[in-house]
Amino acid sequence: MSDEPENDSPARRRLHFQRIAMAAPFEIVLDADRPEGELRTIADAAFDLVEHLEGQLSAYVGTSDISYINETAADRPARIEPRLYALLKTCRRLYEETDGAFDITVGPLLKTWGFYRRAGKMPEPATLEGARQAVGMHHILFDDDAHSVRFDRPGVEINLGAVGKGYVVDRVVEALRGWGIRCALVHSAQSSIAVIGKPPFDEGWRLGVTDPRDRQKALGALLLCDSTMSTSGSWEQFFEHEGRRYSHILDPRTGWPATGILSTTVVAPSATEGDALATAFFVMGVEKARAYCEKHSAVGAVLIAGASPEDFAVHAVNCQMVSPEGMA
């Protein structure tokens, strides 16, 4: 649906289109530089693409390509379409670059901890250890000639929850550019965001970095143009046990929830990469995330570290926060 324009100036007029997709609000914001009916048609086509990709990527959809891989690849090679194959290869590269902090085979751990169904719980030690044996991208064997993957043992499962939204956002941005859109913002649940161009009368899109004490407020904003921003936070899913808080963001290497970070916000050339790195940096901690950004100059991060939302420190690497006034 379309919202009312923000004000009466044609140059500042924006249209907001939204659908629920991937279990979250998915929004496309377009500057109204052409007839509204034409923009609505473009937005509808973009949302159709989102729904198609959700049907391909979701481990919660029994007919998806990911479900097919999970059901098949332990017995025989699972051949998949080229773009999904390329995504899985990107995931393997990021797995290697982050020393396993980002890992799409974390599915068995998510189930063991109850986060797969949003019902977090303490796992039995033996069950947790069994799940750990099936985690690690070294268990996925790639065949570049056949565009197929195979698991080297039973029990391995792919879950793209830490990268799927970013990938879909990238695909939508690619489509919008192909349709001639020069100024837009695309986001999935405000956690994976990409912008095209910059809005009129501003240097870029002002995107807020959430204050962990109050998610309705921002500590500051990042000013972006033709870029992406992805956020992971411990507030998304968690449970408490014996006075301790356990987040849904798991360290694939230990099998336990990551600690020490409240949220990570990553600026990257693609939302796919940013989405994955936001999760990886949450697991890696401040110093290793800083080292990664120093080695990869196109990646920036704002890391909020602390034991609780009332006690934290902000670390910015390769980026600088500005005033949140006038945020998109």
Buried (B, 14 or more C-beta within 10 A) or exposed (E): EBEEBEEEEEEBBBBBBBBEBBBBEBBBBBBBBEEEEEBBEBBEEBBEBBBEBBEBBBBBEEEBBBBBBBEBBBEEBBBBEEEBBEBBBBBBEBBEBBEBBBBBBBBBBBBBBBBBEEEBEBBEEEEBEBBBEBBBBEBBEBEEEEBBBBBEEEBBBBBBBBBBBBBBBBBBBEBBBEEEBEBBBBBBBBBBBBBBBBBBEEEBBBBBBBBBEEEEEBBBBBBBBBBBBBBBBBBBBBBEEEEEBBBBBBBBBEBBBBBEBBBBBBBBBBBBBBBBBBBBBBBBBBEBBBEBBEEBEEBBBBBBBBEEBEEBEBBBBBBEBBEBEEBB
